[in-house]
Amino acid sequence: MQAGSLLDGRHKSLGPQKGHVLLNKDGQRIIYKTLEAGESMPTHHHDGGDVLVIVLAGELAITQENDKTVEVQAGDYVIFPQGAPHSLVCHKAARIVIYR
């Protein structure tokens, strides 16, 4: 068994790590990532399935295919179809979980 905290709960926290793969199985990955205000991820895409992004803390602007931008904050999620180009800009320090 493995246990930890993404939000400073009662289990050991992952701390200030930039990215941590929580699970990598059968070609699917669950990734915990932290971003600082002003940090961004350039346009990229993923083959092999849809991508789910869950915002645990902070505020981000996420753009799909360079024309559809959505502002997200803690509690929000975004799903990208397989192969859809997307990027993000972090407005307020954020913690996100990515399933791809």
C-alpha positions, 0 to 999 in steps of 0.5 A, a space after each residue: 500500500 502507498 499513501 500520501 497527501 496532495 493537500 497537506 492532510 494527515 499523511 506525508 505530503 509530497 511537498 514542493 515537487 514539480 511533478 510526481 507520477 502517482 501511478 503508471 500502469 497499462 499505459 495510463 499515468 496519474 501525475 501530481 504537478 505543482 506550478 508557480 504563478 507565471 509558469 506555463 506549459 507550451 502547446 502539446 498533445 497526448 496520443 493514446 486517450 483523453 486527458 483529465 486535468 483536475 485543479 486542487 489549488 490555484 488558478 490557471 488558464 487552459 487553452 485547447 487548440 489555440 482558440 478555446 481558453 477556459 479559466 479554472 480554479 480549485 475544484 474545476 476539471 478539464 477533459 481534452 480529447 485524444 490528440 487535442 493540442 493544449 497549453 496552460 498558463 498559471 495565474 496563481 500557484 497551483 496543484 493539479 492532477 493529470 490522468 492520461 
